Amino acid sequence: MAKGAFHKGGKNRKKAVNYLTTDGIKALLNQPDTTTANGRRNLALLSLMYDTGARVQEIIDLTPESLRIESKPYTIRILGKGRKTRIVPLLEEQICILKRYMNENKLFENHRLTHPLFYKARDEKLTRQGVTYILQSYANLSRKEHPELIPDAICCHSLRHSKAMHLLQAGVNIVYLRDILGHVSIQSTDVYARADSKSKREALEKAYTDLVPEDAKTREWEKNQTLLEWLKSL
């Protein structure tokens, strides 16, 4: 499946949420122009959003001191809903992108540790609208090259849902997934398990091979010439 959607919400309200396959994520993250400072920032921003499965506001509120990337294990401290903190592991590939971005912007220096990790002009932290604009711009570019990989409707939360689906498909226990996403209840996380089951069923249906020989599908009454002649005369 190139891309998918599942429904999330209460009894009276169900909202379709798009998520990307790993190929879709790769296509999206291939768009930032890393020969420019903004392109390098945007790659670090979007890749970290996906890698951590963080909400957009959680990403906006990050500071350099949120990161523990001097040595393994690499982690990030995320302040979530209700001011609850969670620790999320980071991958080696993500660390390379982050360190390059942070070194370029001197974000390892002590006086910058409480500075916004991702910021715009005049050192102001990005807004939700700003992050959405960045994502939409690259999604539009990527969709032109790979229309089968990028959903028509995509938002910042799509990266969070994509990461959750990919972790679940990789066999990560749903309890660990709950902790990574910062869900209070396992019921919130269970939506991904249901969506994954649906995706697997659809994939099986698409891959189904009809093993019944064509000759065996011929209905018995079609072999009866007398009956056929009679039906034609009606």
Secondary structure, DSSP 8 states (H G I E B T S, - for coil): --EEEEEES-SS--EEEEEE-HHHHHHHHT-S-TTSHHHHHHHHHHHHHHHHT--HHHHHT--GGGEE-SSSS-EEEEE-GGG-EEEEE--HHHHHHHHHHHHHTTTTSGGGTTS-SSB-GGG-B--HHHHHHHHHHHHHHHHHH-TTTS-SS--HHHHHHHHHHHHHHTT--HHHHHHHHT-SSHHHHHHHHHHHHHHHHHHHHHH----S-HHHHS-GGGG-HHHHHHHHH-
